[in-house]
Amino acid sequence: MALQCGIVGLPNVGKSTLFNCLSNAKAQSANFPFCTIEPNVGVITVPDERLIKLAEIDKPKRVIPTTIEIVDIAGLVKGASKGEGLGNKFLANIRNTNAIIHVLRCFEDGNITHVDGSVDPVRDKGVIDTELQLKDLETVENRIAKVAKQAQTGGDKIAKRQYDILIRYKEALEQGLSARTVELDKEERKVVQDLNLLTDKPVLYLCNVDEKSAVSGNKYTEAVAEAIKDENAEMLIVAAATEADIAELESYEERQMFLEDMGLTESGVSRLIKAAYKLLNLETFFTTGADESRAWTYVRGAKAPQAAGTIHTDFEKGFIRAEVIKYDDYVALGSEKACRDVGKIGIEGKEYIVQDGDIMHFLFNV
């Protein structure tokens, strides 16, 4: 199953408008809570200027970008952790995602109802944080009850280690902190990875603003920035309604002119997709030639055989070696042959850690 980012937030903060901008799949948009009932899944093309450049050089028959999946999840209300509204369904849908895009309303508009009657993104963030934390606390307490006896007898070292980490999680959650604020090393994470805590998922706070605030933000975005400063989280400012207008324009040139008039060099949707890709801990390698220039997704830190396996499982099973050209070298020299002629192709084995932007050719034998 592909890695997914889930778009979450209170009702009427602009989640579905944003999703519509991101995807050809059209989520219903309306001015009332719960207009999104089932999670909509969109397969989103990841913009990458490097792929365009490679296609300009090789002039292939096909150009294939990489993609990620974005899920639009129904709006949450207070009490979701106890099953209020669409609570149980909402929380289950979040649990199935790998990262969270948390949309916060940072604009005034008397025509769009706010579920709590006023605009306050920090309060809204707190509502969702609390519900997710309460559900995580329930998960942690249930696990503590299971492992406590084994841990306290001292005979099971793994149970003891898990118990200690669970207690750290419990203390943080009881203080109103998310699980991601608990610092764990790589080995500790392995011990509790099956918990799949909601507040341990990487999060991007997306401040949905009006058009005039798209470049510099406003008092609401400043408040959000202050509220998340101690979290391990990113923040992005996007005017979703304006992005919807841009998406309706016919040509790339028209869209760029619109952006320039706003003082932007890149659309909010493009910035969001790239941020989501990074949030999922993903990077890109390329294959390119006369037939095809293509971007391939791998998880950061993957070794060459794992990257080869994204193309075909046989490539990973029978991996012999990888030929690697650095993107900058390829662009500077203009072809694989030119890179080969001046010794700019590296021969890498099974332990090579793939770098973002590598242009790769795999040799294998099955």
Sequence and secondary structure as in RCSB ss.txt:
>XXXX:A:sequence
MALQCGIVGLPNVGKSTLFNCLSNAKAQSANFPFCTIEPNVGVITVPDERLIKLAEIDKPKRVIPTTIEIVDIAG
LVKGASKGEGLGNKFLANIRNTNAIIHVLRCFEDGNITHVDGSVDPVRDKGVIDTELQLKDLETVENRIAKVAKQ
AQTGGDKIAKRQYDILIRYKEALEQGLSARTVELDKEERKVVQDLNLLTDKPVLYLCNVDEKSAVSGNKYTEAVA
EAIKDENAEMLIVAAATEADIAELESYEERQMFLEDMGLTESGVSRLIKAAYKLLNLETFFTTGADESRAWTYVR
GAKAPQAAGTIHTDFEKGFIRAEVIKYDDYVALGSEKACRDVGKIGIEGKEYIVQDGDIMHFLFNV
>XXXX:A:secstr
   EEEEE STTSSHHHHHHHH SS     SSTT   S EEEEEE   HHHHHHHHHH  SEEE  EEEEEE   
  TTGGGT TTHHHHHHHHHTSSEEEEEEE    TTS  TTSS  HHHHHHHHHHHHHHHHHHHHHHHHHHHHHH
HHHS  HHHHHHHHHHHHHHHHHHTT  GGGS   HHHHHHHGGG  GGGS EEEEEE  GGGTTT  HHHHHHH
HHTTTSS EEEEE HHHHHHHHH SSHHHHHHHHHHHT SS HHHHHHHHHHHHTTEEEEEEESSSEEEEEEEET
T BHHHHHHHH HHHHHTEEEEEEE HHHHHHH SHHHHHHTT  EEE TT B  TT EEEEEE  
